[in-house]
Amino acid sequence: MKHIALESEDDHVKQFVLSLPRDSEGSVLELDGKPLARVIPINGEHASFDPEKLRAAILARRDESRRLNDDWEHAERGQ
């Protein structure tokens, strides 16, 4: 996982990140209506995670990635 030091970022970036809702499930950033990134807070609530929930989330993300890859392949073929 990449760590990004906000101290070295522009003030607008810092303000944006700090303004994100502090939801225990995190936030999904979208661009043009499509998910781009998920921001998950690091706090005591996530110190002990549910392995089954994590596995389900990983599998769901894998399936979403496969679907998006299929969409790109169809678009590249002109279908």
Biopython code that builds the backbone (N, CA, C, O; Angstrom):
import numpy as np
from Bio.PDB.StructureBuilder import StructureBuilder

atoms = [
    (1, "MET", "N", (0.852, -1.171, 0.000)),
    (1, "MET", "CA", (0.000, 0.000, 0.000)),
    (1, "MET", "C", (0.897, 1.233, 0.000)),
    (1, "MET", "O", (1.871, 1.303, 0.750)),
    (2, "LYS", "N", (0.568, 2.187, -0.832)),
    (2, "LYS", "CA", (1.341, 3.426, -0.940)),
    (2, "LYS", "C", (0.883, 4.414, 0.126)),
    (2, "LYS", "O", (-0.313, 4.608, 0.341)),
    (3, "HIS", "N", (1.847, 5.029, 0.783)),
    (3, "HIS", "CA", (1.565, 6.074, 1.768)),
    (3, "HIS", "C", (1.846, 7.421, 1.116)),
    (3, "HIS", "O", (2.896, 7.612, 0.501)),
    (4, "ILE", "N", (0.909, 8.349, 1.251)),
    (4, "ILE", "CA", (1.038, 9.685, 0.671)),
    (4, "ILE", "C", (1.019, 10.697, 1.809)),
    (4, "ILE", "O", (0.040, 10.790, 2.550)),
    (5, "ALA", "N", (2.104, 11.452, 1.945)),
    (5, "ALA", "CA", (2.194, 12.459, 3.011)),
    (5, "ALA", "C", (1.448, 13.707, 2.579)),
    (5, "ALA", "O", (1.857, 14.389, 1.640)),
    (6, "LEU", "N", (0.364, 14.003, 3.260)),
    (6, "LEU", "CA", (-0.435, 15.173, 2.905)),
    (6, "LEU", "C", (0.293, 16.477, 3.196)),
    (6, "LEU", "O", (-0.046, 17.516, 2.629)),
    (7, "GLU", "N", (1.290, 16.433, 4.075)),
    (7, "GLU", "CA", (2.034, 17.650, 4.395)),
    (7, "GLU", "C", (2.684, 18.252, 3.156)),
    (7, "GLU", "O", (2.859, 19.467, 3.069)),
    (8, "SER", "N", (3.038, 17.410, 2.207)),
    (8, "SER", "CA", (3.719, 17.900, 0.998)),
    (8, "SER", "C", (2.743, 18.241, -0.131)),
    (8, "SER", "O", (3.167, 18.651, -1.211)),
    (9, "GLU", "N", (1.463, 18.078, 0.109)),
    (9, "GLU", "CA", (0.452, 18.366, -0.905)),
    (9, "GLU", "C", (-0.051, 19.807, -0.776)),
    (9, "GLU", "O", (0.121, 20.454, 0.257)),
    (10, "ASP", "N", (-0.666, 20.280, -1.838)),
    (10, "ASP", "CA", (-1.274, 21.609, -1.870)),
    (10, "ASP", "C", (-2.351, 21.707, -0.787)),
    (10, "ASP", "O", (-2.990, 20.709, -0.456)),
    (11, "ASP", "N", (-2.551, 22.896, -0.241)),
    (11, "ASP", "CA", (-3.555, 23.096, 0.810)),
    (11, "ASP", "C", (-4.951, 22.669, 0.372)),
    (11, "ASP", "O", (-5.725, 22.167, 1.187)),
    (12, "HIS", "N", (-5.285, 22.862, -0.909)),
    (12, "HIS", "CA", (-6.605, 22.461, -1.401)),
    (12, "HIS", "C", (-6.786, 20.949, -1.298)),
    (12, "HIS", "O", (-7.870, 20.469, -0.968)),
    (13, "VAL", "N", (-5.730, 20.211, -1.580)),
    (13, "VAL", "CA", (-5.787, 18.748, -1.478)),
    (13, "VAL", "C", (-5.996, 18.346, -0.022)),
    (13, "VAL", "O", (-6.848, 17.511, 0.282)),
    (14, "LYS", "N", (-5.214, 18.942, 0.878)),
    (14, "LYS", "CA", (-5.357, 18.630, 2.304)),
    (14, "LYS", "C", (-6.772, 18.924, 2.788)),
    (14, "LYS", "O", (-7.375, 18.119, 3.496)),
    (15, "GLN", "N", (-7.298, 20.092, 2.397)),
    (15, "GLN", "CA", (-8.648, 20.472, 2.830)),
    (15, "GLN", "C", (-9.680, 19.486, 2.299)),
    (15, "GLN", "O", (-10.618, 19.120, 3.007)),
    (16, "PHE", "N", (-9.505, 19.055, 1.048)),
    (16, "PHE", "CA", (-10.446, 18.096, 0.464)),
    (16, "PHE", "C", (-10.420, 16.775, 1.235)),
    (16, "PHE", "O", (-11.467, 16.247, 1.610)),
    (17, "VAL", "N", (-9.238, 16.256, 1.464)),
    (17, "VAL", "CA", (-9.118, 14.974, 2.161)),
    (17, "VAL", "C", (-9.706, 15.081, 3.570)),
    (17, "VAL", "O", (-10.430, 14.190, 4.013)),
    (18, "LEU", "N", (-9.398, 16.152, 4.254)),
    (18, "LEU", "CA", (-9.916, 16.317, 5.611)),
    (18, "LEU", "C", (-11.422, 16.551, 5.641)),
    (18, "LEU", "O", (-12.056, 16.342, 6.675)),
    (19, "SER", "N", (-12.003, 16.981, 4.525)),
    (19, "SER", "CA", (-13.441, 17.230, 4.475)),
    (19, "SER", "C", (-14.258, 15.974, 4.160)),
    (19, "SER", "O", (-15.485, 16.000, 4.250)),
    (20, "LEU", "N", (-13.590, 14.878, 3.793)),
    (20, "LEU", "CA", (-14.321, 13.648, 3.475)),
    (20, "LEU", "C", (-15.089, 13.161, 4.698)),
    (20, "LEU", "O", (-14.600, 13.276, 5.822)),
    (21, "PRO", "N", (-16.295, 12.615, 4.486)),
    (21, "PRO", "CA", (-17.072, 12.107, 5.616)),
    (21, "PRO", "C", (-16.299, 11.024, 6.363)),
    (21, "PRO", "O", (-15.633, 10.190, 5.750)),
    (22, "ARG", "N", (-16.390, 11.044, 7.668)),
    (22, "ARG", "CA", (-15.698, 10.048, 8.487)),
    (22, "ARG", "C", (-16.657, 8.890, 8.768)),
    (22, "ARG", "O", (-17.130, 8.707, 9.889)),
    (23, "ASP", "N", (-16.920, 8.140, 7.745)),
    (23, "ASP", "CA", (-17.794, 6.978, 7.832)),
    (23, "ASP", "C", (-16.936, 5.759, 8.130)),
    (23, "ASP", "O", (-15.869, 5.598, 7.538)),
    (24, "SER", "N", (-17.377, 4.907, 9.026)),
    (24, "SER", "CA", (-16.578, 3.736, 9.390)),
    (24, "SER", "C", (-16.370, 2.799, 8.205)),
    (24, "SER", "O", (-15.412, 2.025, 8.196)),
    (25, "GLU", "N", (-17.246, 2.852, 7.210)),
    (25, "GLU", "CA", (-17.100, 2.027, 6.014)),
    (25, "GLU", "C", (-16.217, 2.692, 4.964)),
    (25, "GLU", "O", (-15.839, 2.055, 3.980)),
    (26, "GLY", "N", (-15.885, 3.966, 5.163)),
    (26, "GLY", "CA", (-15.046, 4.677, 4.211)),
    (26, "GLY", "C", (-15.859, 5.462, 3.209)),
    (26, "GLY", "O", (-17.081, 5.561, 3.321)),
    (27, "SER", "N", (-15.168, 6.022, 2.222)),
    (27, "SER", "CA", (-15.799, 6.807, 1.162)),
    (27, "SER", "C", (-15.283, 6.317, -0.180)),
    (27, "SER", "O", (-14.131, 5.898, -0.296)),
    (28, "VAL", "N", (-16.137, 6.371, -1.192)),
    (28, "VAL", "CA", (-15.730, 6.006, -2.546)),
    (28, "VAL", "C", (-15.678, 7.290, -3.356)),
    (28, "VAL", "O", (-16.661, 8.027, -3.433)),
    (29, "LEU", "N", (-14.517, 7.556, -3.963)),
    (29, "LEU", "CA", (-14.364, 8.720, -4.831)),
    (29, "LEU", "C", (-14.724, 8.295, -6.246)),
    (29, "LEU", "O", (-14.257, 7.265, -6.731)),
    (30, "GLU", "N", (-15.557, 9.095, -6.906)),
    (30, "GLU", "CA", (-16.005, 8.774, -8.256)),
    (30, "GLU", "C", (-15.596, 9.867, -9.227)),
    (30, "GLU", "O", (-15.475, 11.035, -8.857)),
    (31, "LEU", "N", (-15.386, 9.472, -10.466)),
    (31, "LEU", "CA", (-15.104, 10.405, -11.547)),
    (31, "LEU", "C", (-15.988, 10.012, -12.713)),
    (31, "LEU", "O", (-15.966, 8.865, -13.158)),
    (32, "ASP", "N", (-16.756, 10.952, -13.204)),
    (32, "ASP", "CA", (-17.715, 10.683, -14.277)),
    (32, "ASP", "C", (-18.661, 9.546, -13.921)),
    (32, "ASP", "O", (-19.032, 8.737, -14.772)),
    (33, "GLY", "N", (-19.049, 9.497, -12.638)),
    (33, "GLY", "CA", (-20.006, 8.493, -12.194)),
    (33, "GLY", "C", (-19.420, 7.107, -11.990)),
    (33, "GLY", "O", (-20.159, 6.160, -11.719)),
    (34, "LYS", "N", (-18.106, 6.970, -12.116)),
    (34, "LYS", "CA", (-17.469, 5.658, -11.961)),
    (34, "LYS", "C", (-16.542, 5.682, -10.758)),
    (34, "LYS", "O", (-15.836, 6.667, -10.540)),
    (35, "PRO", "N", (-16.536, 4.600, -9.968)),
    (35, "PRO", "CA", (-15.659, 4.551, -8.801)),
    (35, "PRO", "C", (-14.191, 4.638, -9.207)),
    (35, "PRO", "O", (-13.751, 3.989, -10.155)),
    (36, "LEU", "N", (-13.453, 5.449, -8.472)),
    (36, "LEU", "CA", (-12.036, 5.643, -8.777)),
    (36, "LEU", "C", (-11.153, 5.152, -7.630)),
    (36, "LEU", "O", (-10.125, 4.517, -7.863)),
    (37, "ALA", "N", (-11.553, 5.445, -6.397)),
    (37, "ALA", "CA", (-10.753, 5.047, -5.237)),
    (37, "ALA", "C", (-11.642, 4.959, -4.012)),
    (37, "ALA", "O", (-12.687, 5.605, -3.936)),
    (38, "ARG", "N", (-11.217, 4.158, -3.065)),
    (38, "ARG", "CA", (-11.914, 4.064, -1.783)),
    (38, "ARG", "C", (-10.970, 4.561, -0.703)),
    (38, "ARG", "O", (-9.802, 4.176, -0.654)),
    (39, "VAL", "N", (-11.491, 5.421, 0.160)),
    (39, "VAL", "CA", (-10.723, 5.955, 1.277)),
    (39, "VAL", "C", (-11.329, 5.355, 2.537)),
    (39, "VAL", "O", (-12.500, 5.582, 2.841)),
    (40, "ILE", "N", (-10.523, 4.587, 3.268)),
    (40, "ILE", "CA", (-11.002, 3.920, 4.464)),
    (40, "ILE", "C", (-10.250, 4.497, 5.663)),
    (40, "ILE", "O", (-9.019, 4.516, 5.672)),
    (41, "PRO", "N", (-10.980, 4.965, 6.669)),
    (41, "PRO", "CA", (-10.302, 5.558, 7.818)),
    (41, "PRO", "C", (-9.541, 4.509, 8.627)),
    (41, "PRO", "O", (-9.941, 3.347, 8.697)),
    (42, "ILE", "N", (-8.453, 4.938, 9.228)),
    (42, "ILE", "CA", (-7.709, 4.074, 10.138)),
    (42, "ILE", "C", (-8.072, 4.529, 11.541)),
    (42, "ILE", "O", (-7.720, 5.629, 11.965)),
    (43, "ASN", "N", (-8.777, 3.671, 12.247)),
    (43, "ASN", "CA", (-9.174, 3.988, 13.612)),
    (43, "ASN", "C", (-9.411, 2.701, 14.374)),
    (43, "ASN", "O", (-9.222, 1.609, 13.837)),
    (44, "GLY", "N", (-9.818, 2.826, 15.598)),
    (44, "GLY", "CA", (-10.045, 1.656, 16.446)),
    (44, "GLY", "C", (-11.081, 0.701, 15.894)),
    (44, "GLY", "O", (-11.020, -0.500, 16.158)),
    (45, "GLU", "N", (-12.036, 1.220, 15.127)),
    (45, "GLU", "CA", (-13.093, 0.356, 14.598)),
    (45, "GLU", "C", (-12.549, -0.681, 13.633)),
    (45, "GLU", "O", (-13.126, -1.760, 13.498)),
    (46, "HIS", "N", (-11.449, -0.372, 12.962)),
    (46, "HIS", "CA", (-10.890, -1.303, 11.986)),
    (46, "HIS", "C", (-9.718, -2.091, 12.537)),
    (46, "HIS", "O", (-9.102, -2.881, 11.821)),
    (47, "ALA", "N", (-9.406, -1.878, 13.816)),
    (47, "ALA", "CA", (-8.288, -2.605, 14.410)),
    (47, "ALA", "C", (-8.559, -4.103, 14.412)),
    (47, "ALA", "O", (-7.653, -4.900, 14.170)),
    (48, "SER", "N", (-9.798, -4.487, 14.684)),
    (48, "SER", "CA", (-10.165, -5.896, 14.601)),
    (48, "SER", "C", (-11.211, -6.022, 13.498)),
    (48, "SER", "O", (-12.375, -5.670, 13.687)),
    (49, "PHE", "N", (-10.787, -6.519, 12.364)),
    (49, "PHE", "CA", (-11.686, -6.602, 11.224)),
    (49, "PHE", "C", (-12.288, -7.991, 11.120)),
    (49, "PHE", "O", (-11.772, -8.956, 11.683)),
    (50, "ASP", "N", (-13.378, -8.072, 10.395)),
    (50, "ASP", "CA", (-14.058, -9.331, 10.160)),
    (50, "ASP", "C", (-13.469, -9.952, 8.898)),
    (50, "ASP", "O", (-13.670, -9.411, 7.811)),
    (51, "PRO", "N", (-12.756, -11.058, 9.003)),
    (51, "PRO", "CA", (-12.123, -11.672, 7.826)),
    (51, "PRO", "C", (-13.125, -12.034, 6.733)),
    (51, "PRO", "O", (-12.804, -11.945, 5.548)),
    (52, "GLU", "N", (-14.316, -12.434, 7.111)),
    (52, "GLU", "CA", (-15.328, -12.792, 6.102)),
    (52, "GLU", "C", (-15.793, -11.563, 5.322)),
    (52, "GLU", "O", (-15.995, -11.630, 4.110)),
    (53, "LYS", "N", (-15.963, -10.430, 6.033)),
    (53, "LYS", "CA", (-16.349, -9.188, 5.348)),
    (53, "LYS", "C", (-15.239, -8.742, 4.396)),
    (53, "LYS", "O", (-15.504, -8.304, 3.277)),
    (54, "LEU", "N", (-13.991, -8.861, 4.861)),
    (54, "LEU", "CA", (-12.860, -8.495, 4.023)),
    (54, "LEU", "C", (-12.809, -9.378, 2.781)),
    (54, "LEU", "O", (-12.621, -8.882, 1.671)),
    (55, "ARG", "N", (-12.976, -10.674, 2.967)),
    (55, "ARG", "CA", (-12.958, -11.609, 1.829)),
    (55, "ARG", "C", (-14.077, -11.268, 0.843)),
    (55, "ARG", "O", (-13.855, -11.248, -0.368)),
    (56, "ALA", "N", (-15.270, -11.001, 1.358)),
    (56, "ALA", "CA", (-16.400, -10.653, 0.496)),
    (56, "ALA", "C", (-16.119, -9.363, -0.276)),
    (56, "ALA", "O", (-16.448, -9.264, -1.459)),
    (57, "ALA", "N", (-15.512, -8.375, 0.389)),
    (57, "ALA", "CA", (-15.189, -7.108, -0.276)),
    (57, "ALA", "C", (-14.137, -7.317, -1.355)),
    (57, "ALA", "O", (-14.230, -6.730, -2.433)),
    (58, "ILE", "N", (-13.143, -8.141, -1.078)),
    (58, "ILE", "CA", (-12.099, -8.422, -2.074)),
    (58, "ILE", "C", (-12.696, -9.128, -3.282)),
    (58, "ILE", "O", (-12.383, -8.778, -4.421)),
    (59, "LEU", "N", (-13.545, -10.109, -3.049)),
    (59, "LEU", "CA", (-14.168, -10.836, -4.157)),
    (59, "LEU", "C", (-15.082, -9.923, -4.972)),
    (59, "LEU", "O", (-15.119, -10.017, -6.199)),
    (60, "ALA", "N", (-15.820, -9.038, -4.295)),
    (60, "ALA", "CA", (-16.693, -8.100, -5.007)),
    (60, "ALA", "C", (-15.862, -7.158, -5.866)),
    (60, "ALA", "O", (-16.224, -6.867, -7.005)),
    (61, "ARG", "N", (-14.758, -6.686, -5.325)),
    (61, "ARG", "CA", (-13.880, -5.778, -6.088)),
    (61, "ARG", "C", (-13.270, -6.506, -7.271)),
    (61, "ARG", "O", (-13.141, -5.932, -8.352)),
    (62, "ARG", "N", (-12.892, -7.770, -7.079)),
    (62, "ARG", "CA", (-12.348, -8.562, -8.183)),
    (62, "ARG", "C", (-13.380, -8.694, -9.302)),
    (62, "ARG", "O", (-13.061, -8.521, -10.478)),
    (63, "ASP", "N", (-14.618, -9.003, -8.921)),
    (63, "ASP", "CA", (-15.671, -9.144, -9.918)),
    (63, "ASP", "C", (-15.923, -7.831, -10.647)),
    (63, "ASP", "O", (-16.133, -7.822, -11.860)),
    (64, "GLU", "N", (-15.902, -6.713, -9.905)),
    (64, "GLU", "CA", (-16.087, -5.407, -10.529)),
    (64, "GLU", "C", (-14.950, -5.110, -11.512)),
    (64, "GLU", "O", (-15.187, -4.588, -12.601)),
    (65, "SER", "N", (-13.728, -5.442, -11.126)),
    (65, "SER", "CA", (-12.579, -5.224, -12.009)),
    (65, "SER", "C", (-12.704, -6.048, -13.275)),
    (65, "SER", "O", (-12.418, -5.558, -14.367)),
    (66, "ARG", "N", (-13.126, -7.286, -13.139)),
    (66, "ARG", "CA", (-13.308, -8.141, -14.320)),
    (66, "ARG", "C", (-14.366, -7.562, -15.256)),
    (66, "ARG", "O", (-14.193, -7.557, -16.475)),
    (67, "ARG", "N", (-15.467, -7.072, -14.671)),
    (67, "ARG", "CA", (-16.531, -6.484, -15.488)),
    (67, "ARG", "C", (-16.014, -5.253, -16.229)),
    (67, "ARG", "O", (-16.277, -5.080, -17.419)),
    (68, "LEU", "N", (-15.277, -4.399, -15.514)),
    (68, "LEU", "CA", (-14.730, -3.197, -16.154)),
    (68, "LEU", "C", (-13.740, -3.557, -17.251)),
    (68, "LEU", "O", (-13.722, -2.921, -18.305)),
    (69, "ASN", "N", (-12.908, -4.582, -17.008)),
    (69, "ASN", "CA", (-11.979, -5.027, -18.047)),
    (69, "ASN", "C", (-12.723, -5.536, -19.274)),
    (69, "ASN", "O", (-12.324, -5.251, -20.403)),
    (70, "ASP", "N", (-13.797, -6.284, -19.064)),
    (70, "ASP", "CA", (-14.605, -6.757, -20.185)),
    (70, "ASP", "C", (-15.206, -5.588, -20.955)),
    (70, "ASP", "O", (-15.225, -5.594, -22.186)),
    (71, "ASP", "N", (-15.699, -4.579, -20.225)),
    (71, "ASP", "CA", (-16.263, -3.393, -20.879)),
    (71, "ASP", "C", (-15.217, -2.703, -21.751)),
    (71, "ASP", "O", (-15.514, -2.294, -22.874)),
    (72, "TRP", "N", (-13.983, -2.573, -21.233)),
    (72, "TRP", "CA", (-12.911, -1.933, -22.005)),
    (72, "TRP", "C", (-12.569, -2.752, -23.246)),
    (72, "TRP", "O", (-12.358, -2.190, -24.320)),
    (73, "GLU", "N", (-12.514, -4.078, -23.105)),
    (73, "GLU", "CA", (-12.182, -4.926, -24.245)),
    (73, "GLU", "C", (-13.253, -4.795, -25.335)),
    (73, "GLU", "O", (-12.922, -4.734, -26.519)),
    (74, "HIS", "N", (-14.516, -4.754, -24.951)),
    (74, "HIS", "CA", (-15.592, -4.597, -25.923)),
    (74, "HIS", "C", (-15.499, -3.229, -26.603)),
    (74, "HIS", "O", (-15.708, -3.116, -27.811)),
    (75, "ALA", "N", (-15.190, -2.205, -25.833)),
    (75, "ALA", "CA", (-15.079, -0.844, -26.389)),
    (75, "ALA", "C", (-13.912, -0.760, -27.372)),
    (75, "ALA", "O", (-14.024, -0.113, -28.413)),
    (76, "GLU", "N", (-12.801, -1.406, -27.050)),
    (76, "GLU", "CA", (-11.646, -1.389, -27.938)),
    (76, "GLU", "C", (-11.918, -2.118, -29.244)),
    (76, "GLU", "O", (-11.361, -1.762, -30.283)),
    (77, "ARG", "N", (-12.765, -3.128, -29.198)),
    (77, "ARG", "CA", (-13.126, -3.879, -30.410)),
    (77, "ARG", "C", (-14.188, -3.144, -31.227)),
    (77, "ARG", "O", (-14.502, -3.543, -32.348)),
    (78, "GLY", "N", (-14.738, -2.070, -30.660)),
    (78, "GLY", "CA", (-15.767, -1.316, -31.359)),
    (78, "GLY", "C", (-17.129, -1.941, -31.292)),
    (78, "GLY", "O", (-17.956, -1.729, -32.179)),
    (79, "GLN", "N", (-17.377, -2.707, -30.258)),
    (79, "GLN", "CA", (-18.665, -3.385, -30.127)),
    (79, "GLN", "C", (-19.611, -2.569, -29.294)),
    (79, "GLN", "O", (-20.750, -2.980, -29.073)),
]
sb = StructureBuilder()
sb.init_structure("model")
sb.init_model(0)
sb.init_chain("A")
sb.init_seg("    ")
for serial, (resi, resn, name, xyz) in enumerate(atoms, 1):
    if name == "N":
        sb.init_residue(resn, " ", resi, " ")
    sb.init_atom(name, np.array(xyz, "f"), 0.0, 1.0, " ", f" {name:<3s}", serial, name[0])
structure = sb.get_structure()
